[in-house]
Amino acid sequence: MYIYTDNTEFTKGFLNRQFDWKNVNLEEMPDYLSILSQKIFPSKDIYKSAVDNFTGWDYLFITESSNFSQFDLLVEIGQKNLDITENILCVAGSGNNFHGFRNRNWESIFGNIHLSILLSPKMELENISSAIIMLSAVSLVETIDSLKELNNKAAIKWVNDIIINNSKVGGIITQAQLEKQTVKNIEIGIGLNVMKTPQIESDSIIPTATSLYQEAVNKKSIKVYKVFNNLAEILYTNYELLLSDGFDLIYNKYIKRSAILGKKVRVITDPLHGENEVVIEGMVEHIGENLQLNFYGKNRTISKGRLIYME
């Protein structure tokens, strides 16, 4: 995997390793890599190196701070008529204008992981919208499981929140571009609170926040570089599984770690403006392959809205 950065010291610290750096000539790069570089590293010297322990990933763009959402940039690149075949990771140590689902603000803090991903499957994939949400959520849960003392602590709150002890530790945003039945590109944005817990005001809708560091008894065992390395490996392994007709396996993993099956919840509307309204209340019986909810004793299916636990 090739690494591009404008801050070699930050990159060395984030990945906890030494590198041999070379200056980058943008004119020698493919169009989309040149566009990415110029957007991510505006008016700065760019440096390049390589590592051999990130199987499946072709490029990592890493910067200490970003004033825009790298996820949005990857979506913009993915929507262009470019022949993208590589798998790309983008990391920002911190920044502004980061967001989650429906443009909700995601507070970025140094010490946490802010990762955006571009995948280029170029093949047909079933239930792609739900598949990439499940792929991302399962990969985050399994990454947390890889930390021995947090094994089996994380769960998935419908549809794309990762929680520990009912507090949010991670979130996901996804998008895909299709050409007829072929999935050309997939974009994933992942926020994971590793070392720092964001200070946010919680209420009945917005959950409290937590971090891996806060939840761990042995604080010294939590290292950003270890979590990032594990996440990159696990995510790509699950992606390969999905490409090899593994949708059912990813789906079953998602269901197994659901935090809402058998729980009494309320689903409310999620308008961009105006008041929320209650859609349904009851006990969740089943989550379908398109992430639709079924409730005990209710003859309807719910596919969108915000979920709140009930006492």
N, C-alpha and C positions, 0 to 999 in steps of 0.2 A: 504494500500500500504506500502511495506517495502522500506526503504531508506538505501542505502549504500553510504558511503563517506569516504574519507581520510582526510577531513578537516571539522570538526564539526562547527567551527566558520563561515566559508564561507557559509556552508549549512544553518545555522541559519539565517544569513543575507539575503541570496538569497530568502529563503522561509518566512522570517519574523516571525519565531515562535521558541519556545523552544522545546527541545527533550530530551528524556531519552535514552542515548546511551549504547550499549553493544558491546564488541569486537566480531569480526566475526571469526569463524573457517571455513576455506575454505573446509576442508574435509567433512563438514556436508552439503555442498551445492550441488545441481544438477550440472552435468558436465558443461553445458553451462553458468550457473551463476558463477561457479568457474572460467571458462575461461575469462568471462567478467571482473570479479573482478581483476584477476591477470594482465590483459591487461590494465585496466583503472587505477588501483592503484598499480603500480609495486613497490615492495620492501617497502611498507608502511603499517602501521597499518590501518585496516579497521574497521569501526564502523557501527552499524546497529540500526535503530529505525523504528517506524511505525506511520502512520497517517491514519485517517479514512475519509478524505474528498476529496479523489481522486478516485471517483467511476469508476470502469472499469480497472484501472491501477494496475498492480501487483507489479512492482518494479520501483524504481527510483535510478539510479546511478548518483552521482553528485560529480564533482571534480572542484577545482578552476582553474586548467590549464591542458591542454592536448597537447602533442606533436604530435598527429596524429588525423586523422578524425575518430570520433566515429561512424559516418555513415558507413564508410568503414568497421569498426570492426563489426558492426551489420550485414552488408551484408555477411561478412566472416562467422559469426556465423550462419546466415540463410541458407547458402549454405551447411553447414555440415549436415550430416545425424543424426540430433538430434531431439528428441521428444519435441519440444518447444510448449507449450500451453499458456504461459503467455504473457501479454502485457507489454512492457518494455519501459521506458523513460531513456534517458541518457542526462545529461547536463554538459557542460563545461563553466566555466566563461570566459575563453579565451584560446588561444593556437596557435599552428602552424599547417600548412598543412591542414587547413580547405578548402573545395572547394565546388563549386556549379556544375551546369550542365556542362558536358564536361570538368571537372576538372579545371574550371576557379576558380582562387583564391577568397576566401571569407575572407575579413579582419575581424578578431575577436577582439573585444574590450570589456573590463570589463564594465558592465552596459547594455549590450545587451544580447539577448537570442540566444544561440547556442544549439539547441535541435535535438537529433536523436531518432528515434522511431522504435521499432520492434513490429509488430502485427502478430498474428498467426490465421487467419480466418479458415483455414482448410475446405474450401468450394468453390464451383464454384461461380465466380463473373464475370459478363459481362464487356467487354471493360476494363480490369483491368489496363492496362497501363495509359489510360486517366483517369480512375476513381480515381486512387490514387493521380494524379496530381490535379484533380478538388477538391477532398476531402480536400487536404492540402491547396490549394489556398482559397477555400471558408471558411475554418476554420480560416485562418489568417485574412481574411477580416472581418469576424464576430467577431473575437477577437478585432480588432481595433474598430469596431462598438460598442463594449461593453463599450468603453471609451466615455462617453457622448459627450464631445466636439469634438471628432473625428468621431462621427457616420456619416456614409455614405460618408466619405471622401476618403476611400481607393478604389482602383479598381485593376483589374487583367489585366496586359499586357501579351498578348500571348507570351509564353505559361504558364510560371510559375513565373513571376515577380509580386510583389505586389508594387503598386505605390500610392503616394499621391502627387497631383499637378505635375504629370509627373516625379517625382523623386522617385527612388527606395528605399523602406523601408524594404522590405523582399524578400527572395528567397527560392526556394524549389528544392530539388533533391529527386528522388524516384527510387525504384527498387522492384522487386517481384520475388519469386521463385514459379514455378508451377510444379505440378506432374500430367501429362495428363491435365485434365480440372480443377483440384483442385488447388486453391491458397494456398500454404503452409505458406509462410511468406511474409510480406510486410515490406520494410524499407523506412523510410521517414527522410530526413534531412531538418531542418528549421532554417534559419537565420533571425532574426527580430531585427532591430535597434530600441531599446527602448529609452535608455538614451543618447547614443552617435552616432554622425554621422561620418562614416568613411571618411577619406580624400582621395578621389580617383580622378584620372584624367578622366574626362568625355569627350566624343566626340559624333559624330553623331550616333555611335553604342552603346557606353557605357553611360548609363544615369547618371545624377547627383544622389547623395545619399542624404537621409534625415533620420530623426528619429522621433519617436512619440513625444519625448520631444521637438524637434525643431518645429514640426508642431502644438503643443498644445499652446494655449494662456495661460491657467492656468497650468504652469509647475509643480506645486505641486501635480496635479492630476495624474501624470504619475509615477507609481511605478512598478518596475520590478516584484515583487512578485504577484501583482494584475494581471498584464498582463500574467504571466506564469500560474497562477491558472485558469484564464479564458480560455487561450489557451488549457490547458490540458482538461478542461471540455467540451469545444465546439468541440474540435477535436474528443474526444471519442463519444460524442453525434452524430456527423455526421458519424462517423465510424459505429455506431449501425444502423443508418438510411441506410447506404449503404448495410449493411448485410441483412437488411429486405426488399430487393427489392426496395431500394430507389435511384437507379441510376438516374432515370429521375429527381427526386427532386434535387439531387446534381448537375446534369447537368444544370437544369434550374437556380439554384442559381449562377452557374458559368457564364452562359450567361448574367444574369441580371446585374452582376457586371463587365462585360467585358469593358475594356478601348478602344477597337479597333473597335467595330461594328459601321459601318457607317463612319469610319475614313479613310482618304487617307493615305496609308502606302506603304512602300517598303519592300519586303522580299529579303534578300541576302543569299548567301551560307555561310556555317559556317565550313570552312575547318580547320583542325588542323594545317596545314601548307599552306602557299601560300596566294594569294590575294582572297578577297571576290568578288563574282560576283552577279549581280542583277538577281533574279529569276523572280520577277513579281512586278509590281506597279499597284495600283488601290485602289478602295474603298471597304472595307470589307463588304460583304453582309450577310455572315452566317458562324458560327462555328459549325462543325459537332460533333457527339458524340465521335469520335476519335480525336477531336481537330483539324481536318483538316479545312482549310480556303477556302471559296469560295468568289469570287470577282464579283461585278457588271460588266456585259458585258464581262467576261472572261470565256472561256470554259475549265477551268482546276481547279484542286484542289491542294492545297499546304499543305503538312503535316510536313515539316521541314524547318529549316532556322532561321535566326535572323531577327527580325522585327524592322523597323525604321519608325517613324512618318515622314510624309511629310508636308510641309507648305501648 
